[in-house]
Amino acid sequence: FLKKSKTISNLKLRLSYGRVGNDAIPAYQSLSLGEAIRYNFNGQIATGIIETNLPNPNLKWELTDQFNFGVDLGLKENKINVTLDTYYKLTSDLLQNVILPASNGFVRILDNFGEVENYGLEIGLNTSLIKKQNFEWNFGANFTLNRNNLKSLNSNLDFQLGPNIGFAQENPILFKVGRPLGIFWGAQTDGIYESWEEANASGIVGAAPGEIKYINNDTNTVDGNGNQVINFDDYVQIGDPNPDFNIAITNNFKYKNWDLSMLITAQKGGDIFWVDSWPITGNTNSRNGLATAYTNSWKAPLGVDNAGQVFYDPALGNTSGVQYPAAMIDANGPRIIASDRNVFDGSFIRLKNINLGYTIDLKKKGTLRLYATAQNLITITNYPGFDPEVSTFNKDPQRRGVDFGGYPGVQTFSFGLNFNY
C-alpha cells in the first residue's frame, strides 16, 4: 500500500521473543572441590586434601526472557534510514556469589538468586546529507537508554552488599530490591563543622571542628537514627552508576581526493565512585594530597603574639565555608566513610576518533592514501578524575562505575599510508 509513496521507500515492523541461558561461570562450581596441601604430621611433611569449594547441587543456568519491538524506516529512496528498537528483558535465577557468615568456614558460595529487569530504547539514524560531484557528507547517530531494576532476591533481606573496594575495604555498592543495579550507598554530608558549638550540637560522639558533617537524607539531621554514631543505618543512596543515556555521532566527509571522518561519543549521567578522592582530599599525613584540598581546608583561628601568648585571630584561620576537613595527624581516624564526597557525575562529550586522509591515483599501478589519525583528542567533562570512562573493574558487573586508579584512555596520534594495487 506504500508502493506509490514518494516519501517512504522502506518500512519494516519487527516483533520477537526469545529465551537464552547463561552458564558463564567456572566449571564444577556445583561440586565439592579439593586441593592438595602439605602440612606437618608427626614431624614429617605429609600431603592432604582440603575442600576449596562449597558444593551447591541445586545450581543451574540463569535464564533471560526478552521481548523486542522494532521499526526499520527508509525515506527519500533510502537516503535517510531510521532504526528504532524497544525491548524488555527479565533475567531470573541470577548467578551470584553469596557472602556467607564466617562460621561456615567459607567466604562465599555461588548460587541462583534474584530477578532483574532491563528495558530500554535504541534509535539509529544514517543519512546522506550531501552528495554532489566533488563533495559528499554522510551523517550517522545512535541513541541508547537502558533502565534496570532489581525485582527480587532469594533471601530474607531486601538487599545484598557488593564487593569490598578501596584501601579501607568499604562496601559502597548495594543491590537493593526496587532500585537500579549497583547503586552507591553511603553517608550524606553537609560541609564541615565550623566551630565547637556546631560540633557539640550534633550529638555525635567525637565530633570536632574541622571534621566532616554527616547527615541523614530522610530527616535532614545529623545521625538519623539517634545512636550518636554514623553507621550503616544512617546511609542512603548517594549515586547511581547507570547512565541516563548514551549518544554516538559519526560524520564522513569527502572532497575530491580528501576524506575526513570523526566519531563523537557522549554520556549523560552515570555516577562514578572515585576511590582515590578520599586519600588526595582527606588531608591525612600518610598520603600525598591536592594542594587545593589543603588550601581550602579548615584551620584553627589561632595566633601567637610577640610575648608568645596564644590568642584568637580569625584572620589566620580558615573556618567558615571551607570545603575540605582539617589536616589530621592520625591517618586512621574516623573519616574513612563512604559518602557523597566520593561520588561524581560521569557525564562527558568526547571526540573519540578523527581521521584525515588524501588519496593519490597512481593510474594503473593503484592508489596511495596518506592519513593522520587522532584518538581521544578532546574530552569535555566535570569529572575531576583522569577519565570518566572508568576501566578499573570493566569485567566485573558488580563494581560498575568504580574508579580505583584505572589507567585512563590515552591520547594517541598516528600517521601512515595505504598502498592498493
DONUNU-445222 format. One line per 2 residues: number of its first residue (from 0); for each residue x, y, z of C-alpha. Coordinates in nm, 4 decimals. Last residue first. Layout:
N
NUM	X:Y:Z ~ ...
END
This chain:
421
420	4.7466:-0.2192:-0.6245 ~ 4.6422:-0.0546:-0.3000
418	4.9057:0.1300:-0.0968 ~ 4.7990:0.2575:0.2449
416	4.9980:0.5219:0.4261 ~ 5.0631:0.6181:0.7863
414	5.0441:0.8691:1.0666 ~ 4.9368:0.8131:1.4270
412	4.8372:1.0322:1.7176 ~ 4.7249:0.8973:2.0554
410	4.5506:1.0425:2.3598 ~ 4.5330:0.7735:2.6245
408	4.2211:0.6277:2.7815 ~ 4.2873:0.6366:3.1536
406	4.4594:0.3618:3.3564 ~ 4.2306:0.2665:3.6440
404	4.3249:0.4148:3.9813 ~ 4.0198:0.2809:4.1624
402	3.7346:0.4326:3.9639 ~ 3.4122:0.2438:4.0383
400	3.1279:0.2919:3.7879 ~ 3.0397:-0.0754:3.7698
398	3.1559:-0.2981:4.0519 ~ 2.9132:-0.5917:4.0393
396	2.9368:-0.6224:3.6600 ~ 3.3081:-0.7106:3.6891
394	3.4953:-0.7018:3.3568 ~ 3.5204:-0.3214:3.3469
392	3.6576:-0.3169:3.7019 ~ 3.9112:-0.0354:3.6764
390	3.8004:0.0902:3.3337 ~ 3.6413:0.4271:3.4021
388	3.5074:0.6210:3.1045 ~ 3.5061:0.9487:3.3007
386	3.8884:0.9571:3.2743 ~ 4.1593:1.1026:3.4986
384	3.9450:1.2115:3.7906 ~ 3.7802:1.5533:3.8384
382	3.4633:1.4637:3.6404 ~ 3.3262:1.7893:3.5003
380	3.3576:1.6671:3.1431 ~ 3.4573:1.7770:2.7912
378	3.7064:1.5411:2.6259 ~ 3.9076:1.6313:2.3147
376	4.1554:1.4239:2.1108 ~ 4.0655:1.0820:2.2457
374	4.2145:0.9302:1.9296 ~ 4.3998:1.1073:1.6465
372	4.4599:0.9749:1.2957 ~ 4.6680:1.1002:1.0029
370	4.6452:0.9589:0.6524 ~ 4.8260:0.9164:0.3218
368	4.6468:0.7040:0.0636 ~ 4.8263:0.5582:-0.2404
366	4.6250:0.4168:-0.5267 ~ 4.6855:0.1517:-0.7938
364	4.9570:0.0940:-1.0556 ~ 4.7226:0.1589:-1.3492
362	4.6776:0.5231:-1.2581 ~ 4.8688:0.6095:-0.9413
360	4.5700:0.7972:-0.8001 ~ 4.6745:0.9748:-0.4829
358	4.4369:0.9587:-0.1853 ~ 4.4451:1.2119:0.0987
356	4.3385:1.1250:0.4511 ~ 4.2119:1.2773:0.7747
354	4.0905:1.0595:1.0627 ~ 3.9253:1.1695:1.3852
352	3.8413:0.9462:1.6799 ~ 3.6785:0.9716:2.0204
350	3.5930:1.3398:2.0254 ~ 3.4438:1.3102:2.3716
348	3.1397:1.4521:2.5493 ~ 3.1075:1.3636:2.9183
346	2.8746:1.2860:3.2081 ~ 3.0344:1.0891:3.4938
344	2.8892:1.2936:3.7814 ~ 3.0923:1.2442:4.0971
342	3.0633:1.0325:4.4117 ~ 3.3342:1.0234:4.6809
340	3.2027:1.3248:4.8766 ~ 2.8620:1.1550:4.8658
338	2.9887:0.9243:5.1366 ~ 3.1805:0.6033:5.2016
336	3.3365:0.6525:5.5431 ~ 3.7087:0.6539:5.6134
334	3.6932:0.9718:5.8221 ~ 3.7093:0.8321:6.1743
332	4.0880:0.8484:6.2166 ~ 4.3421:0.6023:6.0856
330	4.5629:0.8735:5.9327 ~ 4.6260:1.0176:6.2806
328	4.7851:1.3593:6.2378 ~ 4.4904:1.5033:6.0503
326	4.4672:1.8153:5.8327 ~ 4.1323:1.9863:5.8741
324	3.8440:1.8822:5.6517 ~ 3.7777:2.0135:5.2992
322	3.5174:2.2517:5.1573 ~ 3.5542:2.5573:5.3797
320	3.2567:2.7884:5.4324 ~ 3.3895:2.9423:5.7512
318	3.6895:2.8111:5.9456 ~ 4.0035:2.9281:5.7712
316	4.2196:3.0767:6.0438 ~ 4.4897:3.3432:6.0476
314	4.2440:3.6343:6.0131 ~ 4.0227:3.4779:6.2803
312	4.2889:3.5507:6.5456 ~ 4.2187:3.4039:6.8907
310	4.5274:3.4289:7.1120 ~ 4.8276:3.2199:7.2056
308	5.0833:3.4114:7.4125 ~ 5.4426:3.4042:7.2933
306	5.5168:3.7594:7.4055 ~ 5.5185:3.8858:7.0471
304	5.1681:3.7481:6.9884 ~ 5.0786:3.3944:6.8728
302	4.7785:3.3177:6.6513 ~ 4.4839:3.0812:6.6476
300	4.1908:3.0539:6.4054 ~ 4.2062:2.6733:6.3642
298	4.2314:2.5684:6.0004 ~ 3.9546:2.4028:5.7970
296	4.0676:2.3150:5.4458 ~ 4.0615:2.5234:5.1266
294	4.4382:2.5473:5.0919 ~ 4.4808:2.1836:5.1949
292	4.2392:2.0477:4.9356 ~ 4.3738:2.2881:4.6726
290	4.7250:2.1467:4.7218 ~ 4.5899:1.8014:4.6423
288	4.7172:1.5211:4.8579 ~ 5.0058:1.2826:4.9086
286	4.9434:1.0185:5.1696 ~ 5.0212:0.9363:5.5335
284	4.9643:1.2825:5.6797 ~ 4.5923:1.2869:5.6134
282	4.4356:1.5832:5.4366 ~ 4.1263:1.3938:5.3149
280	4.1454:1.5312:4.9586 ~ 4.4030:1.3004:4.7975
278	4.3252:0.9994:5.0173 ~ 3.9466:1.0299:4.9739
276	3.9225:1.1063:4.6018 ~ 4.1191:0.7896:4.5236
274	3.8069:0.5725:4.5451 ~ 3.6185:0.7755:4.2842
272	3.2638:0.6367:4.2863 ~ 3.1378:0.7438:3.9450
270	2.7789:0.8425:3.8664 ~ 2.6223:0.7651:3.5283
268	2.4596:1.0769:3.3924 ~ 2.4593:1.1833:3.0285
266	2.7117:1.0102:2.8053 ~ 2.8701:1.1270:2.4834
264	3.0630:0.9856:2.1884 ~ 3.1905:1.1738:1.8834
262	3.3398:0.9856:1.5881 ~ 3.5130:1.1631:1.3020
260	3.5850:1.1050:0.9343 ~ 3.7668:1.3186:0.6770
258	3.8435:1.2380:0.3147 ~ 4.0428:1.4345:0.0544
256	4.0839:1.3279:-0.3088 ~ 3.7832:1.5300:-0.4342
254	3.6036:1.6340:-0.1173 ~ 3.4805:1.3558:0.1084
252	3.3238:1.3931:0.4512 ~ 3.2165:1.1273:0.6993
250	3.0463:1.2255:1.0239 ~ 2.9657:0.9869:1.3093
248	2.7681:1.0585:1.6260 ~ 2.7372:0.8323:1.9326
246	2.4951:0.9039:2.2169 ~ 2.4421:0.7418:2.5568
244	2.1524:0.7795:2.8030 ~ 2.0656:0.8309:3.1695
242	2.3793:0.6469:3.2769 ~ 2.3706:0.3631:3.5342
240	2.6332:0.4210:3.8044 ~ 2.3725:0.5509:4.0524
238	2.4747:0.7655:4.3480 ~ 2.4353:0.8568:4.7145
236	2.1566:0.6194:4.8151 ~ 2.1228:0.6488:5.1916
234	2.3310:0.5522:5.4938 ~ 2.2334:0.6268:5.8535
232	2.1697:0.2635:5.9466 ~ 2.5084:0.1721:5.8005
230	2.6934:0.3728:6.0651 ~ 2.7421:0.7277:6.1940
228	2.7431:0.7359:6.5738 ~ 2.5269:0.9125:6.8333
226	2.2527:0.6430:6.8286 ~ 1.9881:0.8868:6.7060
224	1.8789:0.7033:6.3929 ~ 1.9386:0.9921:6.1540
222	2.2798:1.0933:6.2820 ~ 2.2879:1.4627:6.1825
220	1.9542:1.5912:6.0652 ~ 1.7963:1.6181:5.7225
218	1.5327:1.3657:5.8332 ~ 1.5351:1.1480:5.5224
216	1.8842:1.2224:5.3895 ~ 2.0591:1.1714:5.7208
214	2.3580:1.3952:5.7844 ~ 2.7371:1.3710:5.8114
212	2.9446:1.6791:5.8932 ~ 3.3089:1.6258:5.8017
210	3.5513:1.7223:6.0767 ~ 3.7200:2.0638:6.1074
208	3.5610:2.1443:6.4396 ~ 3.5037:1.8293:6.6434
206	3.2636:1.5354:6.6618 ~ 3.3903:1.2626:6.8960
204	3.0480:1.1184:6.9756 ~ 2.7859:1.2750:6.7504
202	2.5291:1.4886:6.9359 ~ 2.5352:1.7470:6.6574
200	2.5164:2.0399:6.8991 ~ 2.8697:1.9667:7.0174
198	3.0085:2.0051:6.6638 ~ 2.8196:2.3299:6.5978
196	2.9315:2.4870:6.9257 ~ 3.2851:2.3594:6.8744
194	3.3031:2.5506:6.5487 ~ 3.2971:2.5173:6.1686
192	3.1868:2.1548:6.1369 ~ 3.2484:2.0840:5.7690
190	3.0105:2.0531:5.4723 ~ 2.6727:1.8833:5.4692
188	2.7345:1.5154:5.4095 ~ 2.5348:1.2110:5.3033
186	2.6551:0.8732:5.4191 ~ 2.6748:0.5702:5.1944
184	2.5135:0.3539:4.9294 ~ 2.6175:0.3597:4.5643
182	2.3712:0.1798:4.3391 ~ 2.4807:-0.1476:4.1805
180	2.1614:-0.2378:3.9987 ~ 1.8725:0.0071:3.9940
178	1.6382:0.0068:4.2964 ~ 1.3225:-0.1897:4.3858
176	1.5127:-0.4597:4.5733 ~ 1.8562:-0.3367:4.6749
174	2.1931:-0.4324:4.5313 ~ 2.4379:-0.2103:4.7171
172	2.7847:-0.0793:4.6408 ~ 2.9650:0.1409:4.8965
170	3.1090:-0.1545:5.0886 ~ 3.4396:-0.0192:5.2237
168	3.7635:-0.2136:5.2132 ~ 3.9658:0.0796:5.3553
166	4.2202:0.0528:5.0723 ~ 3.9446:0.0573:4.8148
164	3.6641:-0.1815:4.7275 ~ 3.4654:-0.4521:4.9052
162	3.2245:-0.6466:4.6853 ~ 2.8520:-0.5631:4.6714
160	2.6144:-0.5849:4.9641 ~ 2.2806:-0.7583:4.9061
158	1.9428:-0.6017:4.9773 ~ 1.5825:-0.6860:5.0595
156	1.6786:-0.9459:5.3155 ~ 1.5105:-1.2815:5.3776
154	1.6776:-1.4295:5.0734 ~ 1.6063:-1.5118:4.7110
152	1.6341:-1.1542:4.5974 ~ 1.3683:-0.9724:4.3956
150	1.2905:-0.7145:4.1302 ~ 1.6282:-0.5459:4.0903
148	1.5598:-0.2729:3.8375 ~ 1.7178:-0.1715:3.5119
146	1.6769:0.1198:3.2773 ~ 1.8518:0.1490:2.9429
144	1.8995:0.4342:2.7024 ~ 2.0526:0.4378:2.3586
142	2.0918:0.6995:2.0847 ~ 2.2910:0.6381:1.7657
140	2.3819:0.8928:1.5015 ~ 2.5072:0.8838:1.1438
138	2.5916:1.1502:0.8868 ~ 2.7296:1.1188:0.5348
136	2.8675:1.4255:0.3591 ~ 2.9886:1.4070:-0.0003
134	3.1654:1.6620:-0.2218 ~ 3.3110:1.6597:-0.5723
132	3.0125:1.5602:-0.7886 ~ 2.7480:1.6139:-0.5242
130	2.6102:1.4037:-0.2397 ~ 2.5051:1.5989:0.0656
128	2.3139:1.4843:0.3730 ~ 2.3471:1.1114:0.3118
126	2.1689:0.9638:0.6094 ~ 2.2020:0.7138:0.8899
124	1.9954:0.7270:1.2083 ~ 1.9774:0.4720:1.4894
122	1.7436:0.4713:1.7882 ~ 1.7696:0.2303:2.0823
120	1.5206:0.2204:2.3696 ~ 1.5193:0.0482:2.7035
118	1.4093:-0.2193:2.9427 ~ 1.6050:-0.4314:3.1859
116	1.4535:-0.6466:3.4597 ~ 1.6460:-0.8301:3.7271
114	1.5342:-1.1331:3.9278 ~ 1.7074:-1.2813:4.2293
112	1.9117:-1.5749:4.3413 ~ 2.0997:-1.8628:4.1919
110	2.4056:-1.9615:4.3945 ~ 2.7842:-1.9465:4.4055
108	2.9049:-1.9725:4.7636 ~ 3.1096:-1.7282:4.9680
106	3.3719:-1.6878:5.2416 ~ 3.3813:-2.0500:5.3508
104	3.4367:-2.1848:5.7028 ~ 3.0655:-2.1613:5.7671
102	3.1249:-1.9631:6.0884 ~ 3.2496:-1.6736:5.8774
100	2.8946:-1.5955:5.7690 ~ 2.8464:-1.6361:5.3926
98	2.8611:-1.3840:5.1080 ~ 2.6541:-1.5027:4.8105
96	2.8364:-1.5006:4.4770 ~ 2.5794:-1.4568:4.2028
94	2.4300:-1.6499:3.9124 ~ 2.0903:-1.4883:3.8627
92	1.7950:-1.7251:3.8785 ~ 1.5834:-1.4887:3.6688
90	1.6576:-1.2338:3.3968 ~ 1.3690:-1.0313:3.2538
88	1.4428:-0.8323:2.9405 ~ 1.2197:-0.5679:2.7773
86	1.2983:-0.4079:2.4450 ~ 1.2389:-0.1079:2.2230
84	1.4062:-0.0743:1.8863 ~ 1.4070:0.2062:1.6317
82	1.6002:0.2123:1.3054 ~ 1.5991:0.5147:1.0765
80	1.7382:0.5337:0.7238 ~ 1.7510:0.8566:0.5206
78	1.8710:0.8390:0.1605 ~ 1.6594:0.5257:0.1393
76	1.4771:0.6412:-0.1740 ~ 1.3569:0.9511:0.0134
74	1.2869:0.7757:0.3438 ~ 1.3696:0.4331:0.4835
72	1.2194:0.3078:0.8093 ~ 1.3049:-0.0016:1.0125
70	1.0827:-0.0441:1.3175 ~ 1.1423:-0.2645:1.6180
68	0.9644:-0.4428:1.9012 ~ 1.1634:-0.6737:2.1267
66	1.0723:-0.9117:2.4078 ~ 1.3404:-1.0890:2.6090
64	1.3366:-1.3788:2.8548 ~ 1.6682:-1.4370:3.0314
62	1.7531:-1.7523:3.2240 ~ 2.0272:-1.8278:3.4780
60	2.1720:-2.1747:3.4498 ~ 2.1537:-2.4084:3.7474
58	2.2999:-2.4643:4.0958 ~ 2.0892:-2.7034:4.3066
56	2.3827:-2.9352:4.3831 ~ 2.5685:-2.6499:4.5580
54	2.9044:-2.7696:4.6858 ~ 3.1267:-2.5409:4.8994
52	3.4553:-2.5033:4.7156 ~ 3.8102:-2.5326:4.8467
50	3.7929:-2.8561:5.0475 ~ 4.1350:-2.9584:5.1726
48	4.3344:-3.2619:5.0640 ~ 4.6443:-3.3921:5.2372
46	5.0147:-3.4259:5.1777 ~ 5.2587:-3.5060:5.4580
44	5.5828:-3.3497:5.5718 ~ 5.7095:-3.5421:5.8738
42	5.7434:-3.4288:6.2356 ~ 5.4356:-3.6182:6.3476
40	5.2314:-3.4638:6.0637 ~ 5.3439:-3.1239:5.9286
38	5.1431:-2.9988:5.6319 ~ 5.1362:-3.0057:5.2509
36	4.8222:-2.9099:5.0563 ~ 4.6368:-3.0748:4.7689
34	4.3131:-2.9082:4.6602 ~ 3.9600:-3.0372:4.6698
32	3.6386:-2.9319:4.5011 ~ 3.2853:-3.0029:4.6225
30	3.0624:-2.9772:4.3196 ~ 2.8169:-2.7186:4.1839
28	3.1048:-2.4919:4.0776 ~ 3.2467:-2.7638:3.8505
26	3.3456:-2.5253:3.5680 ~ 3.3926:-2.1509:3.6134
24	3.0851:-1.9333:3.5485 ~ 2.9266:-1.8090:3.2269
22	2.6312:-2.0521:3.2345 ~ 2.3761:-1.8239:3.0707
20	2.0501:-1.9343:2.9182 ~ 1.8516:-1.7687:2.6417
18	1.4805:-1.7135:2.5861 ~ 1.3418:-1.5270:2.2865
16	1.0580:-1.3048:2.1731 ~ 1.0302:-1.1007:1.8573
14	0.8330:-0.8265:1.6854 ~ 0.9606:-0.6424:1.3799
12	0.7955:-0.3824:1.1579 ~ 0.9502:-0.2943:0.8235
10	0.9046:0.0178:0.6151 ~ 1.1109:0.1138:0.3124
8	1.0768:0.3863:0.0479 ~ 0.8546:0.6234:0.2433
6	0.8450:0.9722:0.0920 ~ 0.7386:0.9355:-0.2709
4	0.4727:0.6793:-0.1801 ~ 0.3446:0.4827:-0.4791
2	0.4371:0.1413:-0.3431 ~ 0.3092:0.2270:0.0026
0	0.0000:0.0000:0.0000
END
